[in-house]
Amino acid sequence: MLQVLGSAWALLLGLCLLMVGNGLQGTLLGVRGDLEGFSTFEMSLVMSAYFLGFLGGSRLAPEMIRRVGHVRVFAALASFISAVLILYPTFADPIAWIIGRVVIGFCFSGVYVTAESWLNNAATNQNRGKALSLYMIVQMIGIIAAQGLLLVGDPSGFILFIIPSVLVSISFAPILLSISPTPAFDQTEPMTLRELIDVSPLSCVGMFILGGVFSAQFGMAAVYGSQAGLSLSQISLFIATFYVGATLAQYPIGWISDRMDRRRLIMIVSTIGGIGAVVGMMVNVQIGLLIAAFTVGGMSNPLYSLLISYANDFLDPEDMAAASGGLIFLNGLGAVSGPIVTGWMMTVVGPAGFWLFIGVLLFLMAGYALYRMTQRPAPSTEESGVYTPVTMSASPVALEVAQEWAIAEAEAEAEAQAEDAPEDDNTATPAS
């Protein structure tokens, strides 16, 4: 881990600053929208627009990189991000914010694709898994730190919009000045959705459902906090708790997943997350909301990696990278609809609609996982691949990097088994 940090610290620092900027603008808009008098439905459209732009960017950014190169794409898109962040308080109008969020989502997707390509290029086959883990930790640190920055200024003013703009601008320096070689970019042609559904219906359905869960957390948590009457510091702590839970639960759940039927674990984790959402609906005190946020965040985020790993259990190594494109597309579709449905439910039943939407989705996933357990036997734990840690905010490149690492692990395990087989034969005792 220290070796990876030493060779890629500047890149990771730049990515951390990007995540701080992204995490702060998402929460800040939810709070500022309430101060501006935007309706819940208007805010749901604003928040959904980010995921629409992100989905479009994940499809178009690779072609942009191939045409003009990593450096130009990164610099251009990051400049747009910095500019839009400044424009938000200048044009406090839902339509302007929707357009801005589409642009921001598109640009962040392209920036992540570029930066993650550099990270993959800086890693080796021996440390790629550690690089992926470190990248995920850096992402979570950035988002959590962003919530603390929410308290340094007045959300009704300009300073909190200037801070993320400056952070994004500063993030250029460590990435562009310290990375000399430009990595080759070659995106894998995605597997068709029909092929992917035939391979793993649970992973496909689960990815779509999970997109809605994640976008509700990332996009509507601040809107919920404002409507529920939480103070600014309480909203900051509330949102940070989702990501603290996600960070702490990722590796224990991953360890367990390599030792049991992943469908059963998906069902258990989804059920616990759904119960956490029910707790959120029933309590009004902050400690109860923090417990609910920690539980939902801690259970829902590892589900992303669980579903990828479960799909890999039924894929040949050469098909894993191709499957990542379809999985992330399904997740993106669910994410686009998540804030809109959440906003509608909050309009109908009040702030508790935030928890109701998340709870319903998680219980649906648990039920579908239980149904799939009756349709075919699970692969044995010896035949299953390794758990692949990825965050839901990662781009297709990070997912392909994770798949490459899973492929390398599978090949190493197969080679080890092939080397052990002759030894077993040689030590066999002849029959007398």
C-alpha positions in Angstrom: 0.0 0.0 0.0 2.8 2.4 0.9 4.5 1.6 -2.4 1.4 2.6 -4.3 1.0 5.7 -2.3 4.6 6.7 -2.9 4.3 6.3 -6.7 0.9 7.8 -7.2 0.4 10.3 -4.3 0.0 13.3 -6.5 -2.6 11.6 -8.6 -4.5 10.4 -5.5 -4.3 13.9 -4.0 -5.8 15.4 -7.1 -8.6 12.8 -7.1 -9.3 13.5 -3.4 -9.7 17.2 -4.1 -12.1 16.4 -7.0 -14.1 14.3 -4.6 -14.2 17.0 -2.0 -15.5 19.5 -4.6 -18.1 17.0 -5.9 -19.3 16.0 -2.5 -19.6 19.6 -1.3 -21.5 20.8 -4.3 -24.1 18.0 -4.1 -24.9 18.7 -0.4 -24.7 22.4 -0.8 -27.3 22.5 -3.6 -29.7 20.5 -1.5 -29.4 23.1 1.4 -29.4 26.2 -0.9 -32.4 24.9 -2.9 -34.4 24.9 0.3 -33.3 28.4 1.1 -34.2 29.6 -2.4 -37.7 28.1 -2.0 -37.4 25.4 -4.7 -40.0 22.7 -4.4 -39.1 19.1 -3.6 -40.0 18.1 -7.2 -37.8 20.8 -8.6 -34.9 19.7 -6.4 -35.4 16.1 -7.5 -35.0 17.1 -11.1 -31.9 19.1 -10.3 -30.3 16.1 -8.5 -31.3 13.6 -11.1 -29.7 15.8 -13.8 -26.2 15.0 -12.4 -26.7 11.3 -13.0 -28.1 11.9 -16.5 -24.9 13.9 -17.3 -22.7 11.3 -15.6 -24.3 8.5 -17.7 -23.8 10.4 -20.9 -20.2 11.2 -20.0 -19.4 7.6 -19.3 -20.4 6.8 -22.8 -18.9 9.8 -24.7 -15.8 10.6 -22.7 -13.8 7.6 -24.0 -14.3 8.8 -27.6 -13.2 12.3 -26.6 -10.0 11.0 -25.0 -9.2 9.0 -28.1 -9.6 12.0 -30.4 -7.8 14.7 -28.4 -5.9 13.0 -25.6 -6.1 12.7 -21.8 -4.5 16.0 -20.9 -6.8 18.2 -23.1 -9.9 16.3 -22.0 -9.0 16.6 -18.3 -8.2 20.3 -18.5 -11.2 21.2 -20.5 -13.8 19.3 -18.4 -12.3 20.3 -15.1 -12.4 24.0 -16.2 -16.1 23.6 -17.0 -16.7 22.1 -13.6 -15.0 25.0 -11.9 -17.0 27.5 -13.9 -20.4 25.9 -13.3 -19.7 25.8 -9.5 -19.3 29.6 -9.5 -22.5 30.1 -11.7 -24.9 28.2 -9.4 -25.5 31.0 -6.9 -25.5 33.6 -9.7 -28.4 31.9 -11.4 -30.6 30.6 -8.6 -33.2 29.1 -10.9 -34.3 25.4 -11.2 -33.8 25.3 -15.0 -30.3 26.8 -14.8 -29.4 24.4 -12.0 -30.7 21.4 -14.0 -28.5 22.4 -17.0 -25.6 23.0 -14.7 -26.0 19.6 -13.0 -26.1 17.9 -16.4 -22.8 19.7 -17.4 -21.2 18.9 -14.0 -22.2 15.2 -14.2 -20.9 14.9 -17.7 -17.6 16.6 -16.8 -17.0 14.7 -13.6 -17.6 11.4 -15.5 -15.0 12.4 -18.1 -12.5 13.6 -15.4 -12.9 10.3 -13.5 -12.3 8.3 -16.7 -9.1 10.3 -17.4 -7.7 10.2 -13.9 -8.6 6.5 -13.4 -6.8 5.7 -16.7 -3.7 7.3 -15.3 -4.0 5.4 -12.0 -4.4 2.1 -13.8 -1.3 3.0 -15.9 0.7 3.8 -12.8 -0.3 0.5 -11.1 1.3 -2.9 -11.8 -0.2 -6.4 -11.9 1.3 -6.9 -8.4 -0.2 -3.9 -6.8 -3.3 -3.2 -8.8 -5.6 -4.5 -6.1 -4.0 -2.3 -3.5 -4.2 0.7 -5.8 -7.9 0.1 -6.3 -8.4 -0.2 -2.5 -6.4 3.0 -1.9 -8.4 4.8 -4.6 -11.7 3.8 -3.0 -10.5 5.0 0.4 -9.4 8.3 -1.1 -12.8 8.8 -2.7 -14.6 8.2 0.6 -12.2 10.5 2.5 -12.9 13.3 0.0 -16.7 13.0 0.3 -16.6 12.8 4.1 -14.2 15.8 4.3 -16.6 17.8 2.0 -19.4 17.6 4.5 -17.2 19.3 7.1 -16.4 22.1 4.7 -20.2 22.8 4.6 -19.8 24.4 8.1 -17.1 27.0 7.1 -19.5 29.4 5.4 -23.1 30.6 5.0 -25.0 28.4 2.4 -27.0 31.5 1.4 -23.9 33.3 0.2 -21.1 32.7 -2.4 -18.2 31.4 -0.4 -19.3 27.8 -0.2 -19.6 27.7 -4.0 -16.2 29.3 -4.4 -14.5 26.7 -2.2 -15.3 23.6 -4.4 -14.5 25.6 -7.5 -11.0 26.4 -6.1 -10.5 22.8 -5.0 -11.3 21.5 -8.4 -9.0 24.0 -10.0 -6.2 23.1 -7.7 -6.7 19.4 -8.4 -5.3 20.0 -12.0 -1.8 20.8 -10.7 -0.8 17.5 -9.0 -2.4 15.4 -11.8 -1.1 17.3 -14.8 2.3 18.4 -13.5 3.4 15.1 -12.0 2.2 12.6 -14.6 4.7 12.5 -17.5 3.6 9.5 -19.6 0.2 9.6 -21.1 -1.5 6.2 -20.8 -2.8 4.4 -23.8 -6.6 4.3 -23.8 -8.5 1.3 -25.1 -12.0 0.8 -23.7 -13.4 -2.7 -23.9 -16.5 -3.2 -26.2 -19.3 -3.8 -23.7 -21.3 -7.1 -23.6 -24.9 -6.7 -24.8 -27.6 -6.4 -22.1 -29.3 -9.5 -23.3 -26.1 -11.5 -22.9 -25.5 -10.0 -19.5 -29.0 -10.7 -18.2 -28.7 -14.3 -19.4 -25.4 -14.6 -17.4 -26.7 -13.1 -14.2 -30.2 -11.8 -13.8 -29.6 -10.9 -10.1 -26.6 -8.7 -10.9 -28.5 -6.9 -13.6 -31.7 -6.3 -11.6 -29.6 -5.5 -8.5 -27.5 -2.9 -10.3 -30.6 -1.1 -11.6 -32.2 -1.1 -8.1 -28.9 0.0 -6.5 -28.6 2.9 -8.8 -31.8 4.3 -7.4 -30.6 3.7 -3.8 -27.3 5.4 -4.4 -28.7 8.5 -6.2 -31.2 9.0 -3.4 -28.4 9.0 -0.9 -26.0 11.2 -2.9 -28.6 13.5 -4.4 -31.5 13.8 -1.9 -30.0 13.3 1.6 -29.4 17.1 2.0 -32.9 17.9 0.7 -34.3 15.4 3.2 -32.3 17.0 6.0 -33.5 20.5 5.2 -37.2 19.3 5.1 -36.8 17.3 8.3 -35.6 20.5 10.1 -32.0 19.5 10.7 -29.4 22.2 11.3 -26.5 22.7 8.9 -24.1 20.9 11.2 -26.6 18.0 11.6 -27.1 17.7 7.8 -23.3 17.6 7.4 -22.9 14.9 10.0 -25.9 13.0 8.7 -24.5 12.8 5.1 -21.0 12.0 6.2 -22.3 9.0 8.2 -23.6 7.3 5.1 -20.0 7.3 3.7 -18.4 6.4 7.0 -20.6 3.3 7.1 -19.8 2.5 3.5 -16.0 2.7 4.2 -16.0 0.6 7.4 -18.4 -2.1 6.1 -16.8 -2.7 2.7 -14.0 -5.0 3.6 -15.7 -7.1 6.3 -18.6 -7.8 3.9 -16.0 -8.5 1.1 -14.2 -11.0 3.3 -17.5 -12.8 4.1 -18.6 -12.8 0.5 -15.6 -15.0 -0.5 -16.7 -17.6 2.0 -20.4 -18.1 1.4 -23.2 -18.1 -1.3 -23.1 -14.5 -2.5 -26.9 -14.5 -3.2 -27.5 -15.3 0.5 -25.2 -12.5 1.5 -26.9 -10.1 -0.9 -30.3 -11.0 0.6 -29.0 -10.5 4.2 -27.2 -7.2 3.5 -30.2 -5.8 1.6 -32.5 -6.8 4.4 -30.3 -5.1 7.0 -30.2 -2.0 4.9 -34.0 -2.0 4.5 -34.4 -2.3 8.3 -32.1 0.7 8.6 -34.4 2.7 6.3 -37.4 1.7 8.4 -35.5 2.9 11.5 -35.0 6.2 9.7 -38.7 6.5 9.0 -39.6 5.9 12.6 -37.2 8.1 14.5 -37.0 11.9 14.8 -33.9 12.3 17.0 -30.4 12.8 15.5 -28.8 9.7 17.0 -31.5 7.5 15.4 -31.0 9.1 12.0 -27.3 8.6 12.3 -27.8 4.9 13.1 -30.1 4.7 10.1 -27.6 6.5 7.8 -24.7 4.3 9.0 -26.7 1.1 8.4 -28.1 2.1 5.0 -24.7 3.4 3.8 -22.8 0.5 5.2 -25.1 -2.1 3.6 -25.9 -0.5 0.2 -22.5 0.6 -0.9 -20.8 -2.9 -0.6 -23.8 -4.3 -2.5 -22.3 -2.7 -5.6 -19.1 -4.8 -5.3 -21.1 -7.9 -4.3 -23.2 -7.8 -7.5 -20.1 -7.3 -9.7 -18.4 -10.2 -8.0 -21.5 -12.4 -8.3 -21.7 -11.7 -12.0 -18.0 -12.6 -12.3 -18.7 -16.0 -10.8 -20.5 -16.9 -14.0 -18.2 -15.2 -16.5 -15.0 -16.4 -18.1 -12.0 -14.1 -17.3 -11.9 -12.8 -20.9 -15.6 -11.6 -20.6 -15.3 -9.8 -17.2 -14.1 -6.5 -18.5 -16.8 -6.5 -21.3 -19.5 -7.1 -18.7 -18.5 -4.0 -16.7 -19.9 -1.6 -19.3 -23.4 -3.2 -19.2 -23.5 -3.3 -15.4 -22.5 0.3 -15.0 -25.1 1.4 -17.7 -27.9 -0.4 -15.8 -26.7 1.3 -12.6 -26.7 4.6 -14.3 -30.3 4.2 -15.6 -31.5 3.4 -12.1 -29.6 6.4 -10.7 -31.3 8.8 -13.1 -34.7 7.8 -11.9 -33.8 7.6 -8.2 -34.0 11.3 -7.2 -37.2 11.9 -9.2 -39.1 9.0 -7.6 -37.7 10.0 -4.2 -38.8 13.6 -4.7 -42.3 12.4 -5.7 -42.5 10.2 -2.6 -41.3 13.1 -0.3 -44.0 15.3 -1.8 -46.7 12.7 -1.2 -45.7 11.4 2.3 -43.3 14.1 3.6 -39.6 13.8 4.4 -40.1 10.2 5.4 -40.5 9.4 1.7 -36.7 9.5 1.4 -36.4 6.5 3.7 -39.5 4.8 2.3 -38.0 4.8 -1.2 -34.7 3.4 -0.1 -36.3 0.8 2.1 -38.6 -0.4 -0.6 -35.8 -0.8 -3.1 -33.5 -2.7 -0.6 -36.3 -5.1 0.4 -37.1 -5.6 -3.3 -33.5 -6.6 -3.9 -33.6 -9.0 -0.9 -36.7 -10.6 -2.2 -35.3 -11.0 -5.7 -32.1 -12.5 -4.3 -34.2 -15.0 -2.4 -36.1 -15.9 -5.6 -32.9 -16.4 -7.6 -31.7 -18.8 -4.9 -34.5 -21.1 -6.0 -33.6 -21.0 -9.7 -30.1 -22.4 -9.9 -27.4 -23.7 -7.5 -24.7 -21.4 -6.4 -21.1 -21.9 -7.5 -19.0 -23.4 -4.8 -16.8 -21.1 -2.8 -13.7 -22.7 -4.4 -15.0 -21.8 -7.9 -16.0 -18.3 -7.0 -13.8 -15.4 -7.9 -12.5 -12.8 -5.4 -14.5 -9.9 -4.1 -13.9 -6.8 -6.2 -14.0 -3.5 -4.1 -15.5 -0.6 -6.1 -17.5 2.4 -5.1 -20.7 3.4 -6.8 -19.3 6.8 -7.8 -16.5 5.2 -9.9 -16.4 5.5 -13.7 -16.4 2.6 -16.1 -12.6 2.7 -16.2 -12.3 2.0 -12.4 -14.7 -0.9 -12.9 -12.6 -2.3 -15.7 -9.5 -1.9 -13.6 -11.3 -3.9 -10.8 -12.2 -6.5 -13.4 -8.6 -6.7 -14.6 -7.5 -7.3 -11.0 -10.2 -10.0 -10.6 -9.0 -11.7 -13.8 -5.4 -11.6 -12.6 -6.4 -13.1 -9.3 -8.4 -15.8 -11.0 -5.5 -16.7 -13.3 -3.0 -16.7 -10.4 -5.3 -19.1 -8.5 -5.7 -21.4 -11.6 -1.9 -21.5 -12.0 -1.4 -22.3 -8.3 -3.9 -25.2 -8.6 -2.2 -26.5 -11.7 1.2 -26.5 -10.0 -0.2 -28.3 -7.0 -1.9 -31.0 -9.0 1.3 -32.9 -10.1 2.6 -32.8 -6.5 -0.6 -34.5 -5.3 -0.1 -37.2 -8.0 3.5 -37.8 -7.1 2.8 -38.2 -3.4 0.1 -40.8 -4.0 0.9 -44.2 -2.5 0.8 -47.2 -5.0 -1.8 -49.8 -4.2 -0.4 -53.0 -2.8 
